[in-house]
């Protein structure tokens, strides 16, 4: 689902809808679209289970790319969770999108995974050797 935070006259309405959607089982993946740039809003979206945060103006191609990335990330996480019998597994997650890393942290930390998040590919090999993860995403 694509959700514009600025529903009607208040962005709080968008947050309320996002909170309601987070209660559905199975969860409904939600990408946020907004013209307002706010780090606090990004954090709030992540805490409410939003899958991504898209800044207007945005092209249709950018929206489709974000949807594909979100779906791929959810699929990888689900596979790991289904296969993992040890919730204390060490994961190294590499992505140049800090928002995606924050989302993955929000999704995986409650499961007890030990996370190392990396958004600088130049540090990849050193980080890989130092952390010796059970899984690399």
N, C-alpha and C positions, 0 to 999 in steps of 0.2 A: 504494500500500500504506500502511496505517496501522500504525505500529509503536510499541508501548509500550516505552519504554526500560527499564522495570523488569520485564523478563522474569525469571521465577523469583526467585532471591534476590539478584541483583546487576544493577545497571544496566549493568555492563561487558558482560554478555551481549547486551544490546540494541545497544551500540556495535559489538560483534563481528559481529552479524548485519547491521547497517547497512554495515559495511565489506565484508562478503561480497557484499551486494546491489549495491554500487557497482562490482563487477568484472564484472557481467553486461553483455552487449552484445545488444541495446540496453539502456541503463541502465533500471533499474526506479525510477520516481518514488516516493519514500518521504516521508510526513509523519509526524513524531514526535509522539506524545501522551505526556504525562508529568505527574505531580503535583508533581514536584520542579522548583523554579525555580532555575536556575543559569546565569549568563552563560557560564561556562566550558563547560557542556554545550551551550549554543546554538552556540558557536564550533566545538566539536568536531563537532556535527551538520552544520554548514555545510561544514566541511572534508572530511567523509566523504560529502558529496553529498546530504544530506537536503534536501528541498524546502520544509520548513516545520517549525515548532515550535509545537505546540498545548498550552496549559496546562489541566490538569484543575482543576475540573470544567468540562466543555464540552458544549454542546448538539449535537444532531444537525445542526441548521441551521448552526451555526458550523463544524462539520466539513465539511459540504457546501460552504459558502462558501470555505473554505480549499482544498479540492480544486479547485474551479472556478478560483480565483485562480492556483493553482500550474499548472494545465493551460494557462491563458491565457498566463502568463509563459513557459512552456516553448515554446509555439507561436510567440510573438513572437520569442523568441531564435533559434529554429531558422530562422525565415523570414529574419531578418537575416543569420545565418551563411551561409545558402544563397545569398543575393543579394549579399553583400559580396565584392568582389574585392580590397578594400583592408583588411587586418586592422588598420590603424592609424586606422580611422574614429573620429570623436569622437561619443560617445553621452552624452546627458543623460537620466538616469533619475529620474523623480519618483514617489515613493510615500510615503504617510504611515506605512508599516510598515517600521521599521528592519531588521527581520529579512529582509524581502523584498529590501531594498537590499543587505544583506550577502550574501544568496544570489546575487543577480545579479552582484555583484562577484566572488564566488568562481567563477561560471560563465564570466564574460566576460573577466576580466583575463588568463587564460592565452592567450587568442586574440589578444592585443595591442591590444585596443580601449583608447582613451583615455576613461576614464569620469569623469563628473561625476554624483554621486549627491546628490539633494536630497529631504529629508523635510519641508521647511517651504514650503508653497505660497505664502506671502507673499513669498518671495524668488524666485519663479518667473521673472517678467519680467526682473529684473536678471540672474539667472543665465543665462537664455536669451540675452540680448544679449551678455553677457561671454564665453560659451563658444562660441556659434555652432555648435551640434552638427550633425553629418551626419544624426543620427537622434534623435528624441525618443520616449522610452517612458514 
